[in-house]
Amino acid sequence: MFALRRPLFTSRFFSSAAKTMEQQQVVPDVVDVAPEQVAEVKYSSGVTVNLGNVLTPTQVKDQPNVTWEADSSAFYTLCMTDPDAPSRQEPKFREWHHWLVGNIPGSDVSKGEVLSEYVGSGPPPKTGLHRYVFLIYKQNGKLNFDEKRLTNRSGDNRGCFSIRKFAEKYKLGQPIAGNFYQAEYDDYVPILYKQLGG
C-alpha cells in the first residue's frame, strides 16, 4: 500500500516545489523549468534551506552541506547564485554567483573541482530580500572547465553571471535538483565586504 502512495507524495511535493519557484520567479529569472528534485542544504549554524525560507547572512556565512539523490558513477555541477544584485527591483548585476563546483563525483561536493569558492550572502543595506538559488546539474561525464578560478577573498568576476549560459556552454541541460532561500542585510555583511576587499 505504501509503495502505491509514495509516487503521489513525490509528485505532489515536486509540484509544490515547482509552484514555489514559479511564485518567487526563480523560474524564469534563473532557470527555464524548476528541477524535479529538492536538494538538501544544511548550514553548520543549524539552519536548513527550505524553498524560499528567510535566513540571515550570519546564519549562512559558512559553506553548507548539500546533498541530492545522485548516481554514484556520474559527475555533477553545483551552483549557488543570486539573481537580485544589487536588488530585486534593479538587478543590473544579475546574477552574482556565490559558489560553483564542477566534476562532483556522486553527491560528494568535497571531491569536486572548485571553480568559485563559497561566499555567503551579502545583500546591500535597504535592498530587501535577495533570492539565493542552489542548482545541481548532471554532467555527461567529466568536463574540462576553462573558467577563471575564483577565491572567496575577492568579489571580482562574480557579477553578471548566468547559470543558464554556463549550462549551455557545458551542455548540462536543465538542473536535476535545486533549492533556495531569501536573505536581507544584517550586521555580518560589512565583515563579508571586508573579506572581499570592498
Long-range contacts (C-beta under 8 A, 24 or more apart in sequence): 13-38, 14-38, 16-51, 17-51, 20-51, 20-52, 21-51, 21-178, 21-180, 24-52, 24-131, 24-180, 24-182, 26-83, 26-131, 26-133, 26-178, 26-180, 29-83, 29-91, 29-94, 29-131, 30-81, 30-83, 30-95, 30-131, 30-133, 30-135, 30-163, 30-164, 31-133, 31-135, 31-163, 31-164, 31-174, 31-175, 31-178, 32-164, 32-174, 33-174, 34-178, 35-135, 35-136, 35-174, 35-175, 35-176, 35-177, 35-178, 36-176, 36-177, 37-68, 37-69, 37-136, 37-176, 37-177, 37-178, 38-177, 38-178, 38-179, 39-66, 39-67, 39-68, 39-134, 39-136, 39-177, 39-178, 39-179, 40-66, 40-67, 40-68, 40-179, 41-65, 41-66, 41-134, 41-179, 41-181, 49-134, 49-179, 49-180, 49-181, 50-179, 50-181, 51-179, 51-180, 52-131, 52-180, 52-181, 52-182, 53-181, 53-182, 54-129, 54-181, 54-182, 54-183, 54-184, 55-121, 55-181, 55-182, 55-183, 56-183, 56-186, 56-188, 57-120, 57-121, 57-122, 57-123, 57-183, 57-185, 57-186, 57-188, 57-189, 57-192, 58-186, 58-187, 58-188, 60-120, 60-121, 60-132, 60-181, 60-183, 61-120, 61-188, 61-192, 62-118, 62-120, 63-99, 63-118, 65-109, 66-107, 66-109, 66-134, 66-136, 67-107, 68-107, 68-136, 68-176, 68-177, 69-107, 69-177, 70-106, 70-107, 71-106, 71-138, 72-105, 72-106, 73-106, 74-106, 74-138, 74-139, 75-102, 75-103, 75-104, 75-105, 75-138, 75-139, 75-141, 75-142, 75-143, 76-104, 76-106, 76-107, 76-112, 76-136, 76-137, 76-138, 76-139, 76-176, 77-101, 77-102, 77-103, 77-104, 77-136, 77-137, 77-139, 77-143, 77-167, 77-170, 77-172, 78-102, 78-104, 78-109, 78-112, 78-134, 78-135, 78-136, 79-134, 79-135, 79-137, 79-163, 79-166, 80-118, 80-132, 80-133, 80-134, 80-135, 81-132, 81-133, 81-135, 81-161, 81-163, 82-121, 82-123, 82-130, 82-131, 82-132, 82-133, 83-131, 83-133, 84-123, 84-127, 84-129, 84-130, 84-131, 85-130, 85-159, 86-124, 86-127, 87-124, 87-127, 87-128, 87-130, 88-127, 88-128, 88-129, 88-130, 88-131, 89-128, 93-159, 93-160, 94-160, 94-162, 95-159, 95-160, 95-161, 95-162, 95-163, 96-158, 96-159, 96-161, 97-158, 97-161, 97-163, 98-132, 98-158, 100-147, 100-150, 100-166, 102-139, 102-143, 102-145, 102-170, 103-139, 103-142, 103-143, 103-145, 113-145, 114-149, 115-145, 115-147, 115-149, 115-150, 116-147, 116-149, 116-150, 116-158, 117-150, 117-151, 117-152, 118-152, 119-152, 119-155, 119-158, 119-192, 119-196, 120-188, 120-192, 121-183, 121-189, 122-189, 122-192, 122-193, 122-196, 123-183, 123-184, 123-185, 123-189, 124-185, 124-189, 125-185, 125-189, 126-185, 127-184, 127-185, 128-184, 129-182, 129-183, 129-184, 130-182, 130-183, 130-184, 131-180, 131-181, 131-182, 132-180, 132-181, 132-182, 132-183, 133-178, 133-179, 133-180, 134-178, 134-179, 134-180, 135-163, 135-175, 135-177, 135-178, 136-175, 136-176, 136-177, 136-178, 137-167, 137-172, 137-173, 137-174, 137-175, 137-176, 138-172, 138-173, 138-176, 139-170, 139-172, 140-171, 143-170, 145-170, 152-195, 152-196, 153-195, 153-196, 153-197, 154-196, 154-197, 155-196, 155-197, 155-198
